[in-house]
Amino acid sequence: MTLKPNVQSFWDAATGSWQYVFHDPQTKEGAIVDPVLDFDPADGKTSTENADRILDYVRQAGLKIVWILDTHPHADHFSAAGYLGQKLGAPRAIGEKVAEIQSVWRDIYNLPDGFPEGTGYWDRVFADGDSFKVGDIPVDVLFTPGHTLATITYVAGDAAFVNDTFMMPANGSARADFPGGSSAELYDSLQRILSLPDATRLFIGHDYPAEGAEPACIATVAEHRARNTHLKDASREAFITLRDERDATLGLPDRMLAALQVNLRGGQLPEPEADGRSYLKIPLNAF
């Protein structure tokens, strides 16, 4: 019998991001997935409203957090993994290919040889096929590149945290045009996720609802097979063409050039300079 974790979702309207806490209802052990550190690009300030909401829920529910999990280095928000790791004393993890993204972006930012420091910003980096447990809930790691070259999916019992691969069925799939992304790899990753059992709950990373509509975060494998607008009745070649044409019309997320400098450090701000402040480096005319 497939075990069913309890899943609590948290919406960040500023970035359209979904964050999750899942836990084993028997042992009360849990994990946090893709938490958001708030960042206001207009005034350059970070804050912890989203992460503190998660902390409040964890405490009220009486959970013991045993993992803080990122699915990839996010382009649209800062990761709160570093902050939550300090608060909860829980290990932080991401996929092992993150080192390759660090190398790509080191060149884009023209950073010194001292950056990146590899995967040492995380307590563990997962490879495809790795597994671990949260309480008695088995968690399998699937390598699902395309949106980025390092994206992984966590399959926890009947719940899969599929990050920026699927959107809700009516909105299809996530973009694949960031450095190292690939619409062809994204198609293959989507098909791999769709090979999970029909009843598997897929929890997405983002939703951008129409004005007045409520954001949504969950659909089953069966629902995506039947209704996903980018995959229903589409060949691999048709999907690649559709995705590439769509991506060519999209601008960069407004936090991307700031966020990656934090997320490639595991959610830590750059080291303070002589005045005690951290600074972000923005490449001009690079995109």
N, C-alpha and C positions, 0 to 999 in steps of 0.2 A: 504494500500500500504506500502511495506517495504521501509524504508528510506535508502538512499545510501550515506554513508559518503565518502568524499575524503580521500584517503590513499596514503601517501608518504612513500616509503621504503628507508632504509639506510643500506648499506652492510658493514660489517667489515670483510675484507679478512683474517686478522690474526687469527680470531676464527671461521670463517664461519658463523657468526651470522647475523640475520636480526633484525633491529630495525624499529619501525614504528611511524609515527604521523598520526592520523586520525582526521578529523574535520567535523563539520556540515557546509556545504557550505552557508547556510542561515545566521547563527548567528556568524560564524567564531570561535566558541568555539571548542577546540580540546583537545586531550589526547596523551601522549607519551607512547609507549609500549616497554618494555624490552630494555632500552638504555644501551649502553656499555661505561664503564670507561676503557680507555686503560691501559694495564699493560704489561710491558716487563719483563718476568720472568728471563731473563739473567742478567739484572742489577737491578732488584727490583724497577723499577720506574713506577709510575702512571702518566698519562697525560689525557688531555680532548679533543683530536682531534675529536673523534666521537661525543661526547656530544656537542661540539661547532658547528659542522656541523648542528646538529639538532637545536640549538639555532639560527643559521643564517637563516635556513629555516623558523622557527616560526616567526622571526621578518620580514623577507621579505614578507611572506604570510599574515602578519597582524593578526596572530592568538592569541587568549587568551587561554592559556593552563589551563585547570581546573582539570586535573588529570595526575599524573605520575604513570603508572601501571606496576608492575612486575607480571609475570605469575607464577613464582616460584623462589626459590633461585638457581641461575644458577651455574653450575659446570665448565663452560668453559670460562666465562668472569666475570669481576667485573661489578656490576650494577652501573650506573651513576645516579640512582634515587636521591641519597643524594645531589650530585652536582647540578643537574637540579632543585631540589626542592628549593635549596637556591637561584639559579639564577632567577627562575620564580615565587617563592612564591606560588607554587601549592602543594596541598596535595598529599601524596604518599600512595600507597595501594598495597596489596598482599593478598593471600588467608589465611584464619584463621589457617589452619593446619601447617603453618610455625613454630609454637611453638613446634610441634612434631619433626620437622626436627632439630630445635635447640637442643632439648634434645638428639637426636641421636648423633649429632656431638659434643656436649659438652663432651660426654663420649669418643668419638674417639680422640678428642684433649686433653682430660684430663684437661679441663678448670676448674677454681675455681667456687665455688657456685655463685659468683657474675655475672656469665655469664651462660645462656643468661638472658636478662632482658625482655623476653617475646615479646609481639607484640608492645611494646611501641616505637619501631624504626619506625613504620609506623603510618600514620594518620588514616588509616582505614584498617581493615582486613575483607575480604569478605567471606561469606558463600555461599554454593550452593543455587541458587535461588534468591540471592540478585539482585537488579537492581538499576540503577541510570541513569542519562542522561548527555550527552555531547551536549550542545545546545538542539536541539529538537530530537537528535538521542538517542533512548533507548538502553541501554547496559545491557545485562543479563549476570550473572555469572554462569558458569557451572563448577562443580567440576569434573576434568578429571585426576585422579591420574594414576600412572603406571610408568611414567618416574621418578617422585618423588611421595611421599605420600601427597604432598601439591599442586600439579599442578592445576591451574584453567585456563579456557578459557573465553575470553571476546567476547561476540557476540554483535556487534554494528551494528544495522540495518542489512544489507545484508553481512556484513564483520565479520568474526570470526578470532580472533587471537589465534591460536591453539598451539603456543609454541612448546615444544619438545614432540609432540604426533605424528603427521604426518611429514614425509619428503615429497618431491615431489613424485608424483605417481610412477615414475620409481625406486625410492629408498625406498619406503615403509613406514617405521615407525621409531621412535626414540628408542634408547636403554632403557632398563628397569632394569638394574642390579646395579644401585647405591643403597646405604643403604636406605631401605624403599621402593624401587621400586618393581614393580610386572608386569610381562608380562601378567598375567591374567587380572589384573586391567587395564592395558593399552589397551588390546583388548576391554574390555567393554567401556572404554572411547572413543576409536575410533568409535565404533558403535554408541555411543551417539551423537558424532559429525556428523556422517553420517545420523542421523535422522533429521538433519536440512534440510531446503528446498534445492532442487537440485541446484539452482542458487547461493547459498551462497558461497561467496568467502572465501577460507581458506588461511590465511596468516601464513606461517610456521616460526619456529624459526631459522632453520639452513638449509644451503645447502652446499654441498661439490662437486662442479662441477669438471668434468674431465679437465685435462690441455687443455687450449685453449677454453673451453666452458664458456658461460656466466652463472653466478649464477641466479637462479630462486627462486621465493618466493610465487607464487600464483597458485592455481588450485581450481576448484569448487568442491562442494560435488559430483555432477554428474560425474565429471572426476575421482575423487578418487574411486567412486563406480565401474566405468568401467575399470580403468587401474591400481589401486594401486597394486603393485607387491606383497605385503605382505598380502593383504586382498582379492583380486579377487580369487574367487573359493576356499578360504581357510576356514576350520572350525575353531572354537575357539581353539580346541586342536592342530590343525596343526599350527596355528599362534603361540601359546605358545611354541611349540617345535622349530619352526623356529627362533623365537626371542631369546629364551634361548641359542640355539646353536650358533647363531650369536654373542650374547653378550659375550659368553665365550671366544671368540677370540679377544676381544677388550681391549686395554689398557686404563688406566685412561686419561682423558683430561689433557694436560700438565699444565693447570692453576688451576685444580680442588682443590687441597689441600690448595692453597692460596686463591682462589676465595670465597670459602664458608665462610671463617672467615670474609670477608667483606660483603658478600650478606646476611648473617644471622644477620647483623647489619643494614640492610636496605641500603647498599651501603656506609656505613661509615667505615673508616679505624679504626683499634683498637686504643684504647686510647694511646696517647703518653706516653712514659716512662720518667724517670727522665732526660734523655738527650734531650727530646723534639721530639724523633723519635718514629714512630709506628713500631711494629714488628709483623711478622707472625710466627706462630708455625706450624711446619711440623712434623706429626707423622711418624716415621721411621718404615718400615717393617709392616705397618698396613694393607696393601692390597696386 
